[in-house]
Amino acid sequence: MSNVGSDNCVVVFVKEPRAGQVKTRLARHIGARLSTELYKCLVLDTFSTLEKLGEQLKVFYYPESAAGRMRKWLGEKYSYVAQVGGDLGQRMKNAFVHSFDEGFEKVILVGSDLPDLPGEFLREALDALESNDAAIGPSSDGGYYLIGFSKAGFLPEAFEGVPWSRDRVFEQTMRILDQQGRTVFVLPQWHDVDTESDLDRLRANNQDTCFRQSKTLAFITSNRRQIESGRRAKCPRQTQ
């Protein structure tokens, strides 16, 4: 899986799959149990893509107390590091600092709920860091699904003063990078899986792709009746 001696590192942010702590927006509609089980599938499919890169993978997990449970779930083949910091920006900044301190020259950070992200986007980001300070992949909700830096181009300020979980995260991050004179490679837009419409899109866009064999789509298909039932049950409240 890992490319021994490589200067590249792929950092993956993963939360412990606990009901009420993951996919909370989806949980309002399909329930905490289903959304948590779905999250597990999203993570496993994301790792399936990441492993094909053949680069060093580092799992930065949250919360700090979950170390043993994360290893039991995902296995011993990855490196595990606890996320450290008061907010998402601090935790991401610290993950880059940690990885560069270990000697890596190029680091990309991705979330764990990108099950159908094309692997070529990841390779493109790493390749782009040969001649760019940063690489970033905008998501359709206004955030970003990937950010990467070369060691020489790393900018900690990119993670400071940004209103996380808002629809202008990508825009504001790009502004900071531009103001600091960083060269940035922008990847194609992609999609997180946070809402019911994201589930619909995921299913519709992958009817004729290899992703149709994924754990995520198998879970959605096998639980479609419960998902639809949860959606209908919430509709009256949404229209009040």
Secondary structure, DSSP 8 states (H G I E B T S, - for coil): ---TT-SEEEEEEEE---TTTSSHHHHHHH-HHHHHHHHHHHHHHHHHHHHTT-SEEEEEEESGGGHHHHHHHH-TTSEEEE--SSSHHHHHHHHHHHHHHTT-SEEEEEES--TT--HHHHHHHHHHTTT-SEEEEEBTTSSEEEEEEETTT--GGGGSS--TTSTTHHHHHHHHHHHTT--EEE---B----SHHHHHHHHHHTTTSGGGGSHHHHHHHHTHHHHHHHHHHHHHHHT-
